[in-house]
Amino acid sequence: MASTPPHCSITASTKSYKNHQHPKNHFKNHQNNHRNHPLPRKFSLSNPLPSPCNAAKHTATAASASTVRAPLSQVSTPFPSLDPDFSGRRSTRFVSKMHLGRPKTSINTRHTSIAEEVLQLALHNAIAGLESILVSFESKLSGSDDYTFLLRELGNRSEYEKAIKCFNFAVRREARRTEQGKLATAMISILGRLGKVELARGIFHTALNEGYGKTVYAFSALISAFGRSGYCDEALKVFDSMKNYGLKPNLVIYNAVIDACGKGGLEFKRVVEIFDEMLRSGVQPDRITFNSLLAVCSRGGLWEAARNLFSEMVDRGIDRDIFTYNTFLDAVCKGGQMDLAFEIMAEMPAKNIFPNVITYSTMVDGYAKAGRFDDALNLFNEMKFLGIGLDRVSYNTLLSIYAKLGRFEEALDICREMEDSGMRRDVVTYNALLGGYGKQGKYDEVRALFDEMKAQKVSPNLLTYSTVIDVYSKGGLYDEAMDVFREFKWAGLKADVVLYSALIDALCKNGLVEHAVSLLDEMTKEGIRPNVVTYNSIIDAFGRSATSEHVFDAGGIPESQADSSSSLVIKQCIHGKAVDREDNRIVKIFGQLAAEKGGQAKKDCGGKREILCILGIFQRMHELEIRPNVVTFSAILNACSRCDSFEDASMLLEELRLFDNQVYGVAYGLLMGYRENVWIQAQSLFDEVKLMDSSTASAFYNALTDMLWHFGQKRGAQLVVLEGKRRQVWDNVWSNSCLDLHLMSSGAARAMVHSWLLNIHSTVFEGHELPKLLSILTGWGKHSKVVGDGALRRAVEALLTGMGAPFQLAKCNLGRFVSTGPVVTAWLRESGTKNLLVLHDNRTQPENTRFEEISNLQTLTL
């Protein structure tokens, strides 16, 4: 679920979840925006399998596999033993979604009281004495039913070594192949649930070789075991190998492999191919099938695909349960469609399916990630009103919201309430607090909290280290960041894309692009694939005018070749020059930065070089099939805004049209003055941005407007900013008496000032009286929503002064400009005022000029 990172499990148990009955009209009060032969060989724990290695990539999907594979028994890819915190259950929310509202099932419940007596003896004696206990009760135990009960209960208590010994004893005494098969299936399932996939595979191999494991149930159990631990490639190999044994997959098998692929992160398109093969084989899906497919969509935020699956369930007459709704909601929330999510939640009571703690936690997390904190907190209040008890995930989500808002007293209150409910702080709790304090620059609190976490025996995970290192790096505390990274290495953890991306972003934010590019080179050599976040940080850094000279100096590119040798420049930027590589370049970088006390001096450098680097990075993303997102677009527009040369900026956008003409074509067209020709295309782009969360949409409009304003396309900037206002990108930005520019960039704010003043100009000339007090808020005062250095205030002040507008800084708030209605009215009535307010573009093109023909675009040679 959204609030729990993929590598961070919540393993402590919590109170059971219930479907809560509640008034059906309560949504109206909610905000609307919302398993006589020779004796089998014994499988022994004393002969462990080889050491772990990486699973081979499964290159062909099950739907199209035609190659005859070797028997599974010949496959010997080993797996690591998972940490106890990972074993068994992934999170409270995961367990709830899987089991809530379903009849309780078990492998076997027809056991005798003798089996219960044996269980107690087994639990209270060492494993060495288990054999004698089983021998003494052998004549009294009623076959596989009792033994299956023992296996399951020992597994539930993580006594897997005793369970395996019990399995070996039972399968030797059982003469019937089918019963041996049932025992093997049970044992494989139990080990899979505990994350002991290597042992599960050993049991399967033994059963298969001895002739009692060739059943769809044993195959299904092993597929599920791999799936639980995220090994979808190996699950697919088991699935494909069934054909070699003459077994035809049934519904249980298909459900298991789809679920395994989802948990293993297989892309949705390939999972659908397996689903299509299932249909072609005449196997009809059930609710579990669709729930597993929805879970795949949920992990990727594929809300449109999830909606189609949800509708198909209706068309097929398949009932939807609470798990269906909760998973569907999770996909929609991760896709940023919070209004649609609210509509789905609101329809649940009419289907006699009532929202539970999982439903609310999903919605709250979605609102929080969309920056709609008020809606998130309102839902928490509704949970309390309805008597829906918070679980660990809910508490951590609520705490995270308060931490993000900087409301730490309330966050700590939630911690205390959580502990009073019998739930200790876990790694997710600490991660949320560390992130919150870090964003506020409270480094002493971060240090104290990190020490407290370890003192309380809460082991930091990868996200913890990533967060703390990121906080220290962005704060320029390189000694501290280096110490934490060394501790991270001593803990035996391996850096992933999240950690590298955080480090790269921190270095970029400090203007240290050479070091950031060096780390990008390091992570690729380590086999870690960068993602869009990684590249966005680099692009944004290259767009900052004071960052990249050292990169080019290190590359040894002569100044005279800067313009003509773009491929060489880009290669240097992406790959980095060969240097003496240490085992750990990260420590080396931190050590150097700490010695330099703040990094390198920042110098301005040529815009053309930066443009070439951005083009090179964009080309590399394209080659790696990493799809740029709206953040990429915003970073590139920001780079254009920082560029002094109109020719360089227009060249960048023109070249980027080769990759995405819709997005970059709009920006290029507006920049070049083809506004009338591209405005319809722009509307389509704006429609897509509207589907994104508010902060992302705001960044998009700010970046586009800034670029247009910077290069004198002020009328275009004004139209873009008014479009953002019409689409409610900025909440409550405009009223007759107040203009709130808190969340706007410099260009967007200035364009909005002109629009607002023109609006009240019309009010005056229509004979209406202005309010007694008029205010323009820039967000630099005591109650500012966004902490800043006053750049926005200064830009607005210069604009107002240049127009002669009679606004003055308020004495009580240095981020607020005020004036009285009569004074502004008099100024607006002056003859030259309207001409000052009307904006124009520096460049315009004839309306009959076709935008598609304006340039002969050529592919970049890199």
Summary of the structure (lengths in Angstrom):
residues: 862
radius of gyration: 31.2
end to end distance: 40.8
largest distance: 110.0
contacts: 2828
relative contact order: 0.05
helix: 60%
strand: 3%
